[in-house]
Amino acid sequence: MTFPIETTSRRRFLANSTQGLFSVALAGLLEPGWLHAESRSRGVLQNTSLPQKAKRVIWLSMAGGPSHLELFDRKPKLAAMNGEPMPESVTRGQQLAQLQGQKLYCLGPMFEFRKYGSCGTEMCELLPHLGSVADEICLVRSMTTEAINHDPAHMFMNTGSQIAGRPSMGSWVTYGLGSESENLPGFVVLVSTGPGRSPQPIAARQWNSGFLPGRYQGVQLRGKGEPVLYLNSPAGVSSSQQQADVAAINELNRSLDQQAPDPEIATRIAQYELAFQMQASVPELMDFSGEDVSTLRRYGCEPGDGSFAANCLLARRLAQRGVRFIQLYHRDWDHHSVLKEELPLRCREVDQACAALINDLKHLGMFEDTLIVWTGEFGRTPMSQSNKGPTGRDHHNKSMSMWLAGGGIRGGITYGATDELGYAAVEKVSTVHDLHATMLHLLGIRHEEFSVKFQGLDARLTGVEGASVLHEILA
């Protein structure tokens, strides 16, 4: 099914937005119950064409490119060849980022692996908490991507295209399914940063709605300080004053009721309405006083500390309140030559919280219909430029590891494999488009039927190159 994007004139846009905004605001001031009842965002898909195994998505993005060779993909052969020249037959004619034209040496894993769970999944010793829930996750070792630099790789992972301006996956999902939240955005983004050497920049275009209506773009909440800037009323302005002003302006605009619908007008109306509701809902969301001390201890966070752990707890609270798509970015995974020093720090920041999120959702009965995805934007090379002194791994798009859990995913399995050096995916090779198609499938959407007419083409999250649902990882 293809959905058209409507247009309107500037004059009509300004007139309609003036009347619509104040009409809705006045209704909210006079009859908050009406505003509450109408706040849910309805998606364009009235019914899903597939069984909906997942109702919501929590996407955990490790910005910078975590090394699969240290974390999830044990390679004894690479360890045995540590310091030896990288076979030229492996890299000849390949795209190698900063390593192009250099003399390359095999770089063995820097940390030990252990088997976890009854499934016996092998993961890094730096992830003991995640290992404790190994039977709940599906580890994909054969993911690939097209981009090899950070920003376009994030764009590709988020939108299915390296070109800026395409809708993010969160926007696609909320556009299709809407949101079950009464008074929060349907697509929320949280960003955290550890005390690392070089936090990876994250641009707001990563959660933009592109050519979809603006109401479906992600809304970033800050985990520390004021969660949303300019949300509260100005000092000295009471609700009664606002009501009087709105009522007067609304009376002047009653004659403008003969206007044509426009998606951007609807966006402005919805956003003003949402902002009004968020004045009450966001402070309640951010108030951790109702959480047990044991819960905070399980996540390993303090209220309002802005950490990844606190954001994981916020993600659970957002999911409880009906938010459809929740995306967490944790920066500073771009390690290169300081991989051995930095990786343990990053693992300590995310390991405990990821396991706590899974266990918390299970305890609340929400794990079965919440899809959790953990991934970076690309993988890391199995070779370095030197066999002496500081050594590290470069950007790599031919192999990466990621994991999924909950929401219709088979737990306790590994999917796909790379070659004996971890250079390229060779078994059950998967693409970002396949990942998006699988995500939509679990949400009840056939990816090939979900498109929007844009510039004369049927644009899709999964692109036109072809995508396949990874049926083997589904429960």
N, C-alpha and C positions, 0 to 999 in steps of 0.2 A: 504494500500500500504506500502511496506517495502523497505527501501532504504539502500543499502550496504555501508559499510565504506571501502574505498580503502586503500591499503598499497603500499609502494615503498621501494627501497633500500637506504641506507645512502648515497652512492656515487651519485646516481641519484638525491637524494634530494638536496645535496650540489651544484651539478653542475647546476641543474635547477633553484635553488633559486638565484644563482649568476647572471645568465643571465637574469632571469625574473625580478628581482628587479630593476636592472639598466636599462633594456629596458623600463620598465614602468615609472621609474623615469625620464628617458631622454625624453620620450614622453610627460610627464607632463610639463617638463621644456620648451620644444620646442613648444608644442601644447597644452596649458592648456585647450582649448575647447574640445579636444578629451578626455582628462582625465575626465573632468566634465561630458561628455556624457556617459562615461562607468562606472561611479562610483556607480551607484545604485546596490545594492546587490540583486541578483535574488534568490528567494527561490526555493526549489525543487518541490513545488506544482505549476504547471503551471496554474491550475484553481482550485478554491475551489469547493467542492462538495455540499456546502450549500450556501444560500444567506449570504453575508458578511454584517452583521449589524454594526460591529465594525471594523474600519480600524487600530486602534492603542489602546494600553493599557497604562494607568497611574496607577501604583500599589503603594499605600501608605502603607508602612510597619511601624507599631509602635513597635519597638524592645523592648522586655522586658515583654510583656503580659499585655495589658491594662485590667482593671477590668470591665467586662461586667455588673456586679452587681451594680456598681456605675454609669455607663455610659448609658447603653441601655436596661437593663432587670430589670424592677421594680418588686420587690417581697415584697408585703405587709406582707405576712406570715413570711418571714425571719425577717422583721423589728419587728414584734410582738414578735418573739422568741429571740430577741437580748439578749445575755448573758446566755441563757438557754443551757443545754447540747445538743449537736447535736445527734439526734436519731441514735442509733447504727445500726438500720436496714438500714439506708441510706448508710453508709460507710463500712459496714462489707465486708471484702474480696476485698476491692477496693485499687487501686494504689493511694497513697496520698502524694507523694514526701516527703518533710521534716516532714510531719505531721504523718507519719506512727507510730502507737503504742502510740500516745499521747492522752490525754484526750481532747476532742474537744468541742468547744462552738460555738453556732450560732452567726454570726456577721452580724448585720443589715446594710443596706446601709447607707453611711456616708453623702450623699447629697440628696437633693430633686429632684424629677422628675417633668417635665411639659409636657403638650401636645402642639405639634407644628404643624403648617400647617393646611390646610383644612382636611387633612387625620387624624389629631389627634394623630400622632405618639408620644409616650412617650419617652423622652430622658432626660438626666441629665440637670439641670439648669446651669451647667458649659459649655454647648454647645449651647448658644443662636444663634450664627451665623449659625452653622450647622442646628439648628432648623428652621431657616428662609428659608432653601431650603429642608425641610422635604418632600415636595411634589415631589421632584425630585429623592429621594433616595429610595432604597429598603433595609430595615433593616432585616438581617438574624439573628435570635436568637437561632438557633438550630445547629450551626456549631460545629463539633467535630474534634479532631486530635488524632494521635497515640502517639506522643511524650510528655514528661513531663519535660524535661530539655531544656534550651534555644537553644544550638547549634543544637542538632538533631531536635528540633522542627522547627527551621528556615530551616534546610535542607529539612524536610518533606514538609513544606509549599512552598518552592521554587522548589523542584525537584520531589516531590511525593515519596521520599524515605529518610529514616534516614541515609542511607549509603552515605558517601562522594564520589564524583566522578561521580555522575549522572548529566545530563544536567539540567540547570535551565530552568524555564518556559520561560523566556525571550529568551534564546538560542533556545528552541524548536520553538517558534513563529517566530523568524527571520530566522531560518533554513527553516521553511516551507513556509513562505510568503515573505522573503526578506525584504527590506526596500525601502521606497519611498524617503529617504533623498539623496540629491545630494552630500553632502560633510561632513556628520556627521555619526557616528556609528549608526547601526540600533537598538542597545540595549545600553542604557545609564543608569548609576546608579549615584545617588546623595545621600550623607550622611550628616545629620545634628545632632547636639548635643545641648541640652538645658543646662542651668547651674544647672544641677541636682547633686545628690549625687553619683550616680554610673552608668555612661553610659554603656549600654549593648554592649559588644564587637561584632563587625560584621566582619566576615572574607570574603576575596575576593572569596573564594570557593562558596559562596552563589550565585554568578552570573557567575560561570564557565560554560564552554560549555561541560564539561565531555567528553564523547566519540564522540560528534559531532565535526566537523572541528572547529579549534580554532578561525576562523574569526567570529564565532557567539557568542563568549563570551561577557559579558557585559563590557563596558568601563566606568570606574569611572571618573567623572569630579568633581573637587573640587570646592565648592561654594565660597571659600575664598582664596585669594592669586592667584597663578598661577593655572588655571583650569587643565592644563595637564603639567607635568614636562617634560623637555627636548624636548619640541615641536619646539622651535625656532632653527634656524641655529646658530652655534657657532659664537661668536663675531669675526669679521674680515673676515668672509667667505662670499663672494658675490655670487649672483645667477650665474653670468657668470663663476666664478671659479668652482662652483658645476657642471655647465653644461659641462665645459671642461673635468673635471675628469670623469664624468659619460660617456661622449661620448667616451673617450679613453678606459675605462674599457669595455664598451659595444662592442667596435670593437674587443677586444680580445676574447670576449665570443660568437661571432657570430657562431663559429664552433660548439657550444654546443646546436644546435637547434633540435637535434634529441632525445628528452627526452620524457619519458612517463608522463602523467598527474598524479598529486598527490595532495590530499586535503591540505596537510601542505604547499606545495609549493604555492598553490593558496592562502592559508592564508597569507603567508609572502608577496606575491605580493600585495594582497588586503590591508594589513595593512600598508605597505610602501606607497602605493598609497593614502590611507586614511590619513595617517599622513601628507603627502604633502599638501593635501587639507585642513586639519584641521588647518594648519598654518594661513590660512586666515579666515576660517569659525568660529573657536572657539572664537577669539577675538570679532568678530561681534555678536556672540551669547551672550556673556557675557556683552555686552555693553547695559546697560539699558537706555541710554540717550534718546532713541527714545520713551520710555514709558511715558505716561502722569503721572503727579504727582498724579492725582486722582487714577490711576491704582495702583501705589505703596502704596497709602494710603489704598486702598481696601484690598490689600494683607497684609498690616501691616509690610512692610519690607523696608530696605535700600539697595541700590545697593551694592553687594559684601559683605554683612554681614554674609553670610554662614548659615543663619537661614533656618528653614523649610519653612517659608513663602517665602523667596527668591527662594528656590528650587522649590516651587510650581509655581512661576512665570517662572522660567527656564523651568519647565516641559511643561508649555503652549507654550513657545517659541520653545522648541524642537519638540513638536507636530506639530506646524505650519510649521516646516522645514522638516517634513516627517519621523521623527524617529518613528520606529514601537513600541518599548517597552521601557517605561520610569519607572524606579523603584526608589522611594524615601524611604530611611530609616531615621526614627527619633528615636534616642536612648533615654534611660533613662525612660522606663516605668516599670521597675522592682522594685516595691515600697515596698512590704511586710509591715513591721510595720510602715512605714512612708507614707502610702497611703493617709491619710487625709491631710498631709502637701504638698505632692508632686503632687497629681493628679490635683489640680487647676492650678499649674504652667504649667504642660504639656498641659492641655486643652487650656490655653491661647496661647500657642505656635502654636497650630495646628487648632483651631476652626475657626478663622477668615479666614485663608489661604485656608482651604478646601472649605468653602463657596464661597470665591472669585474665586477659580479655576473653580468651577461649573458655576458660573455666567459669568465668562470671556469666557469660552468655548461656553456658550449659546449665548452670544453677538456676537461671531465670527462665529456662525453657525457650530461649530465643536462638540457640545455636543452630538448630535444624533449619531455620528460615533466614539466617543471616549469612551472606557470602563474605568471607574474609579473604583478601588477596594481599600477599607480601611480595614485593618485587622492587628492583632498582630499574634504571633505564637501559643498562647494558651490562655485559660481563667484563671479565679481565683476562689479559693474555697469560698463557702459561710460560712465557719467556720474558727475559729482561735484556737490557743493553749491555750488561756487564756481569762477569762472574766473580768480581772482586768489589769490595766496598759496599755502599748502600745499593740495594737492589729492590725493585718493586715491579708492579704490574701496570700495564697501560690499558686504555679503553679497548673493548673488544665486542663485536656484534655477532660473531658466529656461534657463540655459546654463552648461556647464562642460566642460572638456576633461580627458581621462585617456588613459593608454595601457596596452596589454597586450603581452605577449611570451611566446614559448615555448609549451609545452603545448598544441599544436593550433591556435595563432593564426597567421593569415597575416601575415607581416612585410612591411614596406615599403609599407603602404597607409594611407590616411586614410578615415575613415568618418563620414558625416553632415556637416552644416554649420549655421552660424547665419546670421542675417540680416546685412545689410551693416554694421550697427553692432555686431554681436556681442551683441545684447540677448537674443534667443531662438533656440533650436534650431528650424530650419524644415525641414531635410532629414534623413530617416531618424532622427527623434526617438527617443531611447532613454531608458529609465528605470532606476532602481536595481534594480527587480524583473527587468528584462530582463538586466541585468548578472549578477545572482545566478543566473538561469535558465541563462545561457550558461556560467557557471562550473561549475554542477552538470552540465551537458551534457558538458563536456570531461572531467569526473571520472567519466563513465559513468552519471550519474543523471538520470532523467526528473523534472524538478522538480515536475510536476503529480501525480506518483505518490508523491512522498516527503513524507509527512505524519505527524503524531503527534496522537492524540486528546487534546484539551485543552479542558476546560470545555464538553464536548459538541460541539466543532467539530474539523474536520480542519485543524490548524494547519500552515502551510508557511512555509519561508524566503521564498518568492516571493509570499506573501500570497494573497488571494482576488480582488484587483482585476484580475488578468490579467497575464501576462508572456509574452514571446516570446524565444526563443533568437536571438541575432544571428548567423544563419548566414553572412552575407556576410563576417564577419571570421574565419571558421574556415578553416584550411588544408584 
